[in-house]
Amino acid sequence: MADEDSLGGRLSRYARVSTRMGGLAARLAGQRYLGWDLDRSKHAAELREALGGLKGPLMKVAQILSTIPDALPAEYAGELGQLQADAPSMGWPFVKRRMTTELGPVWEKRFASFEREAARAASLGQVPRATGHDGRRLACKLQYPDMASAVEADLRQLSWIFSIYRRYDSAIDPGEIHGEIADRLREELDYAREAAHMRLYRLMLAEEAGVHIPEVVDDLSTRRLLTMTWLDGAPLLSLKDAPIEERNAAAYNMFRAWYVPFYYYGVIHGDPHLGNYTVREDRSINLLDFGCIRIFEPRFVQGVIDLYRAIQTDDRALAVHAYESWGFKIVNDEMVDVLNIWAQFVYAPLLEDRDRRIQDSDSGAYGAEVAGKVHEELRRVGGVRPPREFVFVDRAAIGLGSVFMHLKAEINWHRLFETLIEGFDVETMAARQADAIAQAGVPLAPPQPAATSGRTSSPSSPRP
């Protein structure tokens, strides 16, 4: 079948990556090294089109970059930002084929109405709207064809990129990062798993009036079709010029949406890009995508809290214990000093008992400076291998931080955080987590690559 992982599909993916990205990269290199004139606005638009056509993991990298202020020139950030909620979609013939495959030849009769144009399009699928016979407005998330091959091909390319990176830069060993990304991307291909994640979030956030989760329509869903209730909302950045009270309300709800699940249940949403949520008129938040969800052991959550307390009280021994509970291999005192530079930056907004912005500067330059310093120091002390658990916690923190920067929200982050972790107990959280996962029916084992995909090279392999 075309949608299964196959050697042919992966080879085709390699060819498309090379063809679409090669010319764009050549033009950018020519502008940088040969002094060619480059229309950056046009080039950025072409880059967006190329990545949108490729879909899959490469597009997700662009989505992440576009959410961080000053990480990219304005022309590129603007164009790549459109990938979040306005990516190029596939046409009606694809929709008919996919719906027929998933629900049978008379699938249209199972809806009162079904729109031909996609309301949203993203990296792995697109979303047309429909109406159920019960009158509910629905969103039907359809997976693009051959996505298994696309993911395996891109993971292999990523492995190759990591191996090259490792040869000239010893600061960070990306071995565990590749494995973590691979597991999460393969999970995103299984919409039955995503449906379970959605049920889990409805359970975990049931008491949060400021957060709304779609409801799964099980009899109209499969592993490659996820039908859910439609939630109206506007892009979060439409609030950039709203009164501070409205921006703060939205930021508060975003904070609760991400961190109530983490500190109460050990679960985090690992994909906080702008297409995954919208804001309502009352400034409550709609969460829309649940493909990239990470479940942690309770001891890891305890380690996150321990590191906060260690930075707060300058307790070096507790910091070492926290890093080791995360999975870092602490080899010397210098490494602790370097990791603490990162920790002090990330935890800084939580340490001051006052209303403040997530970062004192409106620019992302300070964060880039801190990252650069950490990177340089890690190279000097011999490098570090970040544990798998670190990847999406850090991604969520940086992604949410960029949202709060865009909103220029001013909140007492310290009190908000202390309220979350007050009375934390590992055993209590473990029991709460197990019960919620069982109720939602979330599978715990990560999916494996299809048998036809062949052996995926490790980040140490020099071959693409």
Order of alpha helices (4+ residues) and beta strands (2+ residues): alpha-alpha-alpha-alpha-alpha-beta-beta-beta-alpha-alpha-alpha-beta-beta-alpha-beta-beta-beta-beta-alpha-alpha-alpha-alpha-alpha-alpha-alpha
